[in-house]
Amino acid sequence: MEIAVLNSKGVETGKVTLPEAVFGIEPNDHAIYLDVKAYLAAQRQGTHKAKERAEIVGSTRKLKKQKGTGTARSGSIKSPVFRGGGRIFGPRPRDYRQSLNRKVKQLARRSALSYKAKEANVTVLEALSFDAPQTKAYKEVLANLKFSDVKTLYVVASQNDNVYKSSRNLPKANVVVVDSLNTYDILHADQLILADDAVEKLSNL
């Protein structure tokens, strides 16, 4: 698949071929589902906790005599049936992470990239380079590409702090290194922007 390469002004400067093995496969929806579910599960902290009966601080004396009161028998005030008592089967800290085979993750990423390519939502941009973090400069690039009002994901070949810091104050802009690219980020973005030097690395994704 051949696609135009644009500069920061939005002017075409050449052509590049996107690898068919990454951008031209038949998407596997189930692999995408599994990968996105595992990604979202991994975002959960799992630090939720409620005190159960044994963890409540309080008296253990019997509240009233066993028989003759006309009401249900009762023991400790820490019983879950009383206000301030422990919680029955309350949440406990746990790890929500789900394991997924490496090849399934790879298939999911390539399926998501193929969907973007089929929908013509992939743009190749000459690699950006800023002397210092500057949100205004990154915003101008998006305006030149006519992506000011859409969610964008800019994929760079290697860590570029100035570009990353220039984008992080824009709510609809995201920058990620190609090695950290994941299925959720690809699908979450309306427009996928690839740095020209990152396209070759995608073949190994």
C-alpha positions in Angstrom: 0.0 0.0 0.0 1.6 3.3 -1.1 0.8 6.5 0.8 2.0 10.1 0.6 4.6 11.5 3.0 3.7 15.0 4.3 5.9 17.6 6.0 4.9 19.7 9.0 3.2 22.2 6.6 0.9 19.5 5.2 2.7 19.5 1.9 3.4 16.2 0.1 7.1 15.5 -0.2 7.2 11.9 -1.3 5.7 8.4 -1.1 6.2 5.4 1.2 5.0 1.9 1.0 3.2 0.5 4.1 3.9 -3.2 4.7 1.0 -5.4 3.6 1.7 -7.8 6.4 0.8 -5.1 8.9 -1.7 -2.8 7.1 -3.3 -5.2 4.6 -4.4 -8.3 6.6 -7.9 -9.5 7.1 -8.7 -8.1 10.6 -9.5 -10.5 13.4 -12.2 -9.0 15.6 -11.9 -11.6 18.3 -8.2 -11.0 18.8 -8.9 -7.3 19.0 -11.5 -7.9 21.7 -9.2 -10.1 23.7 -6.3 -7.6 23.6 -8.4 -4.6 24.4 -10.1 -6.4 27.3 -6.7 -7.4 28.7 -5.4 -3.8 28.3 -8.3 -2.3 30.2 -8.1 -5.0 32.9 -4.4 -4.1 33.4 -5.4 -0.5 34.0 -7.3 -1.4 37.1 -5.4 -0.8 40.4 -7.2 -3.5 42.3 -6.7 -1.8 45.6 -10.3 -1.9 46.7 -10.9 -3.2 50.2 -13.8 -3.4 52.7 -13.5 -4.5 56.3 -15.1 -7.8 57.1 -16.5 -8.9 60.4 -13.1 -10.0 61.9 -11.5 -6.6 61.0 -14.0 -4.3 62.7 -12.9 -2.7 66.0 -15.6 -3.1 68.6 -16.9 -4.9 71.6 -17.5 -8.7 71.4 -20.0 -8.9 74.2 -23.3 -10.4 73.6 -25.9 -7.7 73.0 -28.8 -9.3 74.7 -29.9 -12.6 76.1 -30.4 -15.5 73.8 -34.1 -16.2 74.4 -37.2 -14.4 75.5 -36.8 -11.1 73.7 -39.3 -11.8 70.9 -36.7 -10.8 68.3 -33.9 -12.6 66.5 -30.9 -13.7 68.5 -27.8 -11.5 68.3 -24.2 -11.7 69.4 -21.4 -9.2 68.5 -22.1 -5.6 67.4 -19.6 -6.3 64.6 -22.2 -8.6 62.9 -22.9 -7.5 59.3 -26.6 -7.1 60.1 -25.9 -4.1 62.3 -25.0 -0.6 61.2 -21.2 -0.2 61.5 -20.7 -3.9 61.3 -18.4 -5.8 58.8 -19.3 -6.3 55.2 -20.3 -9.7 53.9 -18.1 -10.9 51.0 -16.6 -7.4 50.6 -14.0 -6.6 47.9 -10.4 -7.6 48.5 -7.2 -6.4 46.8 -6.5 -8.4 43.7 -4.6 -8.4 40.4 -6.9 -8.0 37.4 -4.2 -8.6 34.8 -5.0 -11.2 32.1 -2.4 -13.2 30.2 -2.5 -13.2 26.4 -0.2 -15.0 23.9 2.3 -12.8 22.1 1.1 -13.8 18.7 -2.5 -13.0 19.6 -1.4 -9.5 20.7 0.5 -9.1 17.4 -2.5 -10.2 15.4 -4.7 -7.7 17.3 -2.3 -4.8 16.7 -2.0 -5.6 13.0 -5.8 -6.0 12.7 -6.3 -2.6 14.3 -3.7 -1.0 11.9 -5.4 -2.7 8.9 -8.8 -1.2 9.9 -7.2 2.2 10.1 -5.6 1.7 6.6 -8.9 0.5 5.1 -10.7 3.5 6.5 -8.0 5.8 5.1 -7.2 7.1 8.6 -3.4 6.7 8.3 -1.1 9.6 7.6 2.7 9.5 7.2 4.6 12.6 8.5 8.2 13.6 8.3 9.6 13.0 11.7 9.1 16.1 13.9 12.0 17.7 15.8 11.5 20.6 18.3 14.4 22.5 20.0 12.3 22.7 23.2 8.8 21.6 24.3 6.2 23.9 22.8 2.6 23.1 22.7 1.9 25.9 20.2 4.3 24.3 17.6 2.7 20.9 17.8 -0.8 22.5 17.6 0.3 24.3 14.4 1.4 21.0 12.9 -2.0 19.4 13.6 -3.8 22.5 12.2 -1.7 22.2 9.0 -2.8 18.5 8.7 -6.4 19.5 9.4 -6.4 17.3 12.5 -7.1 20.0 15.1 -10.5 18.7 16.2 -9.9 14.9 16.0 -8.2 12.5 18.3 -4.7 11.8 16.9 -2.1 9.2 17.8 1.4 10.1 16.6 3.8 7.1 16.4 7.5 8.0 16.6 10.5 5.7 16.0 12.2 6.4 19.3 11.7 8.4 22.5 11.4 12.2 21.7 10.8 14.1 24.9 10.3 17.5 23.2 7.6 16.2 20.9 6.0 14.2 23.7 5.9 17.2 26.1 4.6 19.5 23.3 1.6 17.2 22.8 0.7 16.2 26.3 -1.3 19.4 27.1 -3.6 18.8 24.2 -6.5 16.5 25.3 -7.0 14.9 21.8 -3.4 14.4 21.0 -1.3 11.4 22.0 2.4 10.5 21.2 3.7 7.0 21.6 6.9 5.2 20.6 6.4 2.4 18.1 7.6 -0.2 20.5 4.9 0.8 23.0 2.1 0.8 20.4 -1.0 -1.1 21.6 -4.3 -2.1 20.1 -6.4 0.1 22.4 -4.5 3.3 21.5 -4.8 2.6 17.8 -8.6 2.1 18.0 -9.1 5.0 20.4 -7.6 7.5 17.9 -9.6 8.9 15.0 -6.4 9.5 13.0 -3.1 7.6 13.1 -0.1 9.6 12.3 3.2 7.7 11.6 6.6 9.3 11.6 8.3 8.3 8.3 11.2 6.7 10.2 8.8 4.6 12.3 7.1 2.9 9.3 10.0 0.4 8.8 9.9 -0.5 12.5 6.2 -1.4 12.2 7.1 -4.5 10.1 8.5 -6.1 13.3 5.5 -5.0 15.4 
